[in-house]
Amino acid sequence: FSVIPYGGTIDKTLEVSKKILYKYPFLQKEFFLSVSRSIEDNQLEQICKTFTESKKYLVLISNFSNSKYGKKVLTKYSNINNIILIDGLYIKPELDLIRRKCKCYIHTHSTCGTAPSLVEMIICEKPIISFDVPQNRNTLNNYGIYFTDFQELKNLLNSNKDFSKFCVNKDVLKNYKWTNIINAYENLF
């Protein structure tokens, strides 16, 4: 029995330009990022509510229009000054630029397995704040910083903590590089 993870890649070709800043003006600010599907166990409403009680900026990327839950979150939080909701961003260079420019990634998934968005942020080598469940700890190999409820996340956001210390170890990063995954499959067969 073998478990081989899947990998991730980050497109590093796109740079911040006037055209990109026009489309994504928040790139000029310090912001936290969260990327997930619009389903309840990804806790989109809870993260938005948390940021309404903070002065920090949140960029939340999801497929809001694809579910009743997502539409509810989009309607409720789209006019909050420090929350930027992006409905369905599928242009990989743009998505990866936003990933590369965030201060810190917040992973709110509570019941998934290894989430592709989490793997991409590991590859991006950004600090990660994650909801504390075994599958997220396993994916991150216990690196990062964890929260068990959104009051705890709020406290973290309002602290003066240096989030740059919460990037994953280079050994964890190697687990999700496609060359290593290909080698693992080739060695298995």
N, C-alpha and C positions, 0 to 999 in steps of 0.2 A: 504494500500500500504506500503510495507516494502522493504528496500534495505539492503541486507546483503552482505558484501564484501567476497571475497575469501581470503584464507590464504596463508601463506608461511612457509617453514621450511628451516633451514640451517643445513646441515650435518657438525658436528664438529669433526668427527672421524679422518679425514686425517690430518697429521702433515707434516711439511716441512722435507723432507729427502733428501739424496743425489740423489736418483732416481727422486724425484719430482723436485729438483733443476736442474737436467740435462734436464728434459723436459721443465721446466719453469724457466729459469735462472733469469728472471726479478723479481722473488720473493725476490731477495736479494736487490732490489732497492725500493725507494719510488715511487709509481705509482698511477695514477688516473685510474679508471676503467669505462667502459661503455659497456653495454650488450643490444643488440637489434637485431631485424630482419633486413635484408638488404632491406629495402624499403625507398623510398625517404623522407617520412614524419618523419623518424627517424634521418635524417640529418647526416648520417655517413660521407659523404664527407666534410661537414662543420666542424665537430669536428676534423677530421684529419687535415684539412687545418689550423685550429686554433693551433693545437699542432706543426705544422711545424714552427710556429712563436714563439715557447716557448722552454725552455730548460727542461721542465717537461716531464715525461714519461706518455704515454697513452697506456693502454692495452684495445683494442677494440675487443670484442667477438661478432661475428655475423655469420649468415649462408650465407656468401659472395657468395659461389658457386651456390646458389639457385636462383639468379636473375641476370639479365643483369647489373642492377645498382650495386649490390654487387661485381660482377666481375670487374667492372670498378674501384671501390674504392680499391679493393684488388690489382689490377695491378698498380694503380697510387701511392699508399702509402705503399706498402710492403717493400720498400727498404729505408725507412726513419729511421734513427738511434733511435729516441726517440718514435717511434710508433710501437707497437707490435700488429699485426692483427692475431687473432686466428679464423680460419674458422671452425665453427661448433663444439663447445665443448659440448658434451652431457653426460659426465661422472660427475654426480652430486657431488660426494665428491671433485673432482678436481676443478670444477667450484666454489663450495662453499669455498674451501680453497683460491682461488684467490679473491673471494669476501671478505673473512675475513681479508686478508692481504693488501688490497688496502688502500691508504691514504684517498681517497674520491671517491665517486661514482658520475658520471655525467650522468644525465638522459636527453636525447635529444629529446625524443618523443614529437611530436607537435600535433597529432590529435587522439591519442588512448584514451581509457578509462583508467581504472586502470590497468597499465601494470604489469605483473607478475615479471619482472625484478626489478621494483621499490619496489614492496611489499617485495621481497626477501632481498633487501638492507635495508629496514626498519627493518626487522627481524634481519638482521646482525648488526644493531645498528652502522652503519658507517655514517660519514657526507655525506650529499647529496646536490649536486648542480643540480638544475632542470630548464629545459626550462619553462618559465613562461606562462602557460596556465591554465585555470580553473580546468581541470581534474587532473593535477599534483598537484596543490595547495590543491584540495579536498582530494586527496589520502594522502598527507603529512600533512593535517590539518594546512597548512601554515607554517610548520616548514621547515628548510633547508634554502638554499640561492638560489635565482632565477636570471636568466639572460633572457633578451628579444631578444638579438642578439649575434652573435659570437664575435663581438668586445668587448662586455661587458664580455663575458666568458674569452676572452684573457686577459683583464684587471684584472679579478679576479685571473687568474692563475699566472700572473706576479706580483701580490701584495704580501705582506707578511702576508696576512690574516691568522688567526688561524682557519682552517676549522673544527677543532674538536668541535667547538661551534655549529655546524650546524647539529647535530644528532637530530632525531625526539624525541619528548617527550615520556615517558613511556606509557602514556595514548593512544597515537597513536599506539604504538607497540601492545597494547592489542587488538586493532581492528582487527588485522591480525593473531592472534593466533588461531589455529584450534579449540582448546577447547572452546574458546569464540564464534566462528562461529557455532560450533555444538550446543552449548547452545541456541544461537539465533534462529536457525532452530527449535529446540525442543520446545522452548517457543512459536514460531509462530504457531505450529501445536498442 
